Amino acid sequence: MPKAEKPRTASSVRAANPIFDKSLGQHILKNPMVASGIVDKAAVKPTDVVLEVGPGTGNLTVKILEKAKKTIVVEMDPRLASELTKRVQGTVEQRKLEIIVGDFMKVDLPYFDVCISNTPYQISSPLVFKLLQHRPLWRCAVLMFQREFALRLVAKPGDSLYCRLSANVQLLAKVDHVMKVGKNNFRPPPQVESSVVRIEPRQPAPTVDFNEWDGLLRILFVRKNKTCSSNFKTTTVLEMLEHNYKTYCSLRGLDIPMDFDVKAKVQGVLESTGMAETRAAKMDNDDFLKLLDAFIDAGFRFTSS
């Protein structure tokens, strides 16, 4: 006589189907074809160390482990880290996996060649810049984002989604959109569609002072469809530039002309570059670099000295 089936308890149901925390961006990629496609786009080599952010239950991780020399994952949720440990326990891949339990934005990143991530959407922008600031530079990153964020990363001058984020990331890296991923490929399904991008850092890295560069772009993209001249005429911007100019001169023992007029001097810089009537929405990174160089040469700074 067959044994009666043991009733499933709430704890056993939770163990088989972990409760995902949406506040942590836990939408687990469940489609193995999509997972394989993401790893393929990363072109992982047998000698590579791969960093994965937010592995969840490991559906991407097991694909990476098949190809990489070593896989280091950063997982914030100890429950999911435990599930991943159990998943590889006793397999040949176990020795190739290192798990860091913690907040990706707070941990010190190890050396890696490639980064792959089904990114928690709330840390999308900080994650990208943390990766781009990491040294030594890595070869490529293949990252999943909310569709609109991904399209902002790849947007070009004149596109409706072109913004400060677009210009900042494209200064530091080459970015390509490689795959659309529908919401039904996740468990639980998110409320938005997703996309995968491939990021390759520019090598050598640009020599521009990124803080000064970003300070300029903050001004221009506040109202990206206004002219540069209009954006630089606001009282807040002029007061900031005048303060930084005087601080810069004071620290270097430089005399400030008695007839110094910040508004006229700023307008002179804009006109000398031919960009007074240009709009940030249509400017490319060469334009921004030209404008930044002109302001720096004129003694202006966009960050405090």
Secondary structure, 3 states (H helix, E strand, C coil): CCCCCCCCCHHHHHHHCCCCCHHHCCCEECCHHHHHHHHHHHCCCCCCEEEEECCCCCCCHHHHHCCCCEEEEEECCHHHHHHHHHHHCCCCCHHHEEEEECCCCCCCCCCCCEEEEECCHHHHHHHHHHHHHCCCCCCEEEEEEEHHHHHHHHCCCCCCCCCHHHHHHHHHEEEEEEEEECHHHEECCCCCCEEEEEEEECCCCCCCCHHHHHHHHHHHHHCCCCEHHHHCCCHHHHHHHHHHHHHHHHHCCCCCCCCCCHHHHHHHHHHHHCCCCCEHHHCCHHHHHHHHHHHHHCCCCCCCC
